[in-house]
Amino acid sequence: MQFSSYLILLWVIRAEQTTCDLHARSVRALKLSGEFDYMSQENTKIKISALVTYANTSDPVPGARVMVSIYDPRNALWVSDDMIEIDKGIIAWESNETVPQVIAHSGEGIFIVFARASKEGFLNALDIVEFRIDPLAGSNNNNELLLMVAGVAFMVTATLTSSCLHQAQTH
C-alpha cells in the first residue's frame, strides 16, 4: 500500500515540475477591456483596449503584436484587424464605423471579441470578451405592445363582465 502511494506522489511532483517549466516560457499575459454595452443610437465608434504584460512580473511588454477578431451576433466574422500600440504594452483598436453603421450590417446583440498577442521568442497570449449593442429603450416592436395592451384589456373586460353577471344573478 505504501509503495503505490509513493508512486502516485512521485508522478504528481513530476507533473508540477512540467507545469512550472511551461509557465516559465509563457511570460506574457493579455487582458482585454473596453465599454461592453453600447446603445443602438450612440454615434460613437466601438473601442477595445488591451494590456500586454509579463506574466511573472506584470510589467508591460513593449512591441507585442495584438490581432483582434470580432464576431457578430450571428457568429459571423465582422472584422479581423491589428490593434495599435499606443504606449508600452497598451494596445487599442477602434472601429471604422459608428454603432448605427455596425447595426446596419451586423444587427444588435452580443459580439464576441477574440485577441491574440504575439512577440517573437514568446508563447502567444489569448483573451476573449463580449460586448453588446442594445436596442434603444422604447424601440421595441409596437405590435408586441399592442398585443399586451389588448390582452390586459380583455382580462379586465372579462373580469368586469363576470362580476356584473354575478351581481345581476344575486339580485
Buried (B, 14 or more C-beta within 10 A) or exposed (E): EEEEEEEEEEEEEEEEEEEEEEEEEBBBBBBBEBEBEBBBBBEEBBBBBBBBBBBEEEEBBEEBBBBBBBBBBEEEEBBEBEBEBEEEBBBBBBBEBBBEEBBEEBEBBBBBBBBBBBBEEBBBBEBEBEBEBBBEEEEEEEEEEEEEEEEEEEEEEEEEEEEEEEEEEEE
